[in-house]
Amino acid sequence: MSQPAALKPIAVNFHLWPKCNLKCTFCYATFPNARNTISTAASMKILDDLQAAGTEKITFVGGEPTLHPGLPELVVHAAKLGMTTCIVTNGAKLPAVLDAAGSAVHWVGLSVDSARESVQAQLGRGHGDHVRRSLALAEDIRRRGIRLKLNSVVTALNWQEDLSRLVRQIRPERWKAFEVLSIEGENADRVQPLRITTAQFQAFVSRHAHLAAEGLGLIAEDNDAMTNSYVMIDPQGRFFSNADGSYTTSEPIAEVGVANALAQVGWQRDKFVARGGLYNWRQGAKPSSRPFIVAIEGLDGTGKSTTVGLLAKRLSARVIRNPPEELAHERAAADKLPAAQRREWYLGANRRAVELARQSKGSYVVLDRSAASTFAFGRAELGEVATEADWPADFPRPDLTVLLDLPEPQRRARHAGRGDGATTEEQRLARDHAFRDRVLAGYRALCDLSVDAEQSPNGVVASVCREIAHRERSRREVGDNEDAGRSPGRRPRIVPRSTYQEAV
């Protein structure tokens, strides 16, 4: 008999293992009465039953799930059943689990509450190295092509903290913040000093609202949102609920079946939906295993160096100059070559810069210039304007190429203020307005995003980060493309002054 939609357990948290390597004061999943846990074989049978009952996503939690000796086997089994898999972890033995389970792991949720190691240690999360380890794990997760979540518990020790920089470094696809919750029989006797008011929790949420513009919006769950909105299974194979401030459990699923056991504890699907429980979790939408590459373009004086530096800091990204450092010693000689040979040298340098970017280990690389400059200036020297057709299909391009656009009087004033003299190129731009117009028209045809550089540097960077977030979502949906870039004929997006928001 089919199960009522209201009780169909579409997403389930399976608390496999009560043991943990840490002692978080606020933890409400210690299961002190779980003297025995069901076997890996019994857990597999529950996964079979859940799949038959309509479960689409299974999240393995604890305790600390990576301490469970059968976790890799269970993850692989769930994936074979067609479920989307997730592991929420403090990272204890995560690399070994990922090595063993391979592509069966679709999501990993890292638990990090503070950017300060001292606060994490006070909370019982780690021994003074939890933040550093989590940042390294986040990079490893991305490198493996696994989707990433971040979970943070908001307490009296961190509600006043600004985690913006940490979240930007981790760059999770989903970031959830939970108001610290008291559960009788679990943490009620020790969590009271960490409790916060509704106003304090909302202050934390509001402090991070600006991150939504960068694709890092916070999903906030207060105590009410967390109550009876999760389908949860304990280490003994029973559904359990926190509806009344303590845990109530069903009979074992293996004895009465999924439908009957879930009916014994119930859950509120409307609250599940209201807290954002339904989202695009499908395992096919995986991130690229290579870094996202963004190139900053524009004439001298538009703020390229400043933007590159701020953007790299915001994204914890590697910066690659163009031409790259390994070819910099050849540049002076190349600039003296005839025009056609000079362009060929620069195109070779442009290609090498993108190759180095793609080989980088981090999540992001920022390029200072790209082949767009070579194409734009090359065509302008011939009395023509570069078009999308000038970028060969087999020539590598960044995932996003940004043009910093600035009115000529302001650009020249900024350039003169640098005090480094006018190059031959700059002298021609100043005297030959038609040449300059051709160069800029070529840039606009070849770049994906045109940004008004009259705005503050933080405003420029915020706009670029919004576009990166948009393109990363698209890349996850359609899969990675080694020749990532703008489709031929697409007009560049222009970000006008009125849409800018200051990044805090």
Beta strands, then each sheet from edge to edge (+ up, - down):
strand 1: 11-17
strand 2: 57-62
strand 3: 84-89
strand 4: 107-111
strand 5: 147-154
strand 6: 174-179
strand 7: 218-221
strand 8: 231-233
strand 9: 238-241
strand 10: 248-252
strand 11: 292-297
strand 12: 318-321
strand 13: 364-368
strand 14: 400-405
strand 15: 449-452
strand 16: 493-495
sheet 1: 7+ 6+ 5+ 4+ 3+ 2+ 1+ 8+ 9- 10+
sheet 2: 12+ 13+ 11+ 14+ 15+ 16+
end
